Amino acid sequence: MIIIHAEFHLNKTKEENFLKDISDLVKNSRKENGNISYNLYKEIEKDNIFTMVEVWEDMVAVESHNKSEHFTSFVTKAKDYFVAPLKIKIFDGRLLKD
């Protein structure tokens, strides 16, 4: 299992458009083969920071997602929404199992 945290520092004036565009990304990503979950969270203490938490079966699913039309379409728009570089952390979730 692969877990990805992508942190977005958003331009506050563009939040409405960002949420509209990212909702399509979330909806379509959840339908992909190999997706376990795909959720956006807004930080409580800092209004302009959001984190996408993605869980995938494996790196093959992640690579397929990164090539998908809905992902690449969002990426081309995303740079207009952010005031800082995107922070991405990738975790291996296979270390401890039930």
N, C-alpha and C positions, 0 to 999 in steps of 0.2 A: 504494500500500500504506500502511495506517495501523497504527502500532504504539502500543500503550497499556501503560503501566506503572502499576499501581495498588498503592500501598503500604499495608499494613494493620499497625497497631500493636495487637496482640491482648492481651486479658486472659488471662494464662497459665492461669487456672483454667477457662477456657472453650474451650481448644484442641481437645479431643476433639469437642465438639459443632460447633465451627466447621469442623473438617476433614470431618465427616460432611455438613454442609449444603453446604459449598463443593464437595465432590466431585460432587454432583448438578449444580451449576452448570457445572462444568468439563465433565463428560460431555455434557450437553445443548448447551452452547455449541459444542463441537467438531463437532457435527452440523449446525450452522447453515450456510445458504448464505452464502458470502463469508468464512467463517472459514478461516484458513490454519493458525493454531496458537493454543492457549489453555493455558497452563501456570502452575502455582503453585510458587513457590520459597520456601524458608525461609532466612533470613539465618543465617549460621554464627556470627557474633560476638555477635548479640543474639537470644536465643531467641524473643522475642515479636514479631519483625518478619517478615512475609511479603510477597512481591511477586507479583502476577499479571502475567504478560506475555502480552498478546494481540496477534495479528497478523491484520488484516482486509484484504480486497481493496480496500475503499473506505469512505467515510463512510456510504454508503447501508447497507452491511452492519452498521456500528457502530450506526446509528440503529435498524435493525431489531432487533438484539440488545438494545439498551437498552429496547425495548418488549416483549421476549419474556416469557412467563410465568415461566420459570425464573430470569431475571435479576431481574425485579421482586419475585418471591417471596423471593429471597435478600436483596435490598436491605432489605426490611421487617424481616428478622431480624438483619441485619448490625450494626446500631447497638448491639445488646446484647453484641457480641463485642469491640468496639474501645475502647481507652483514650485514643485521640487521633484527631483528624480524619483522614479518608482523604486520601491524597496521590495525585493523578492527574497523569500527564504523557502528552501525546499527541504523537507524532512522525510526520512525513511521511517515508515510506520510499522515495519515488520519486526522490530526488536523484541517486543514482549507481546505475546499473544495470550488470549484467555486460557 
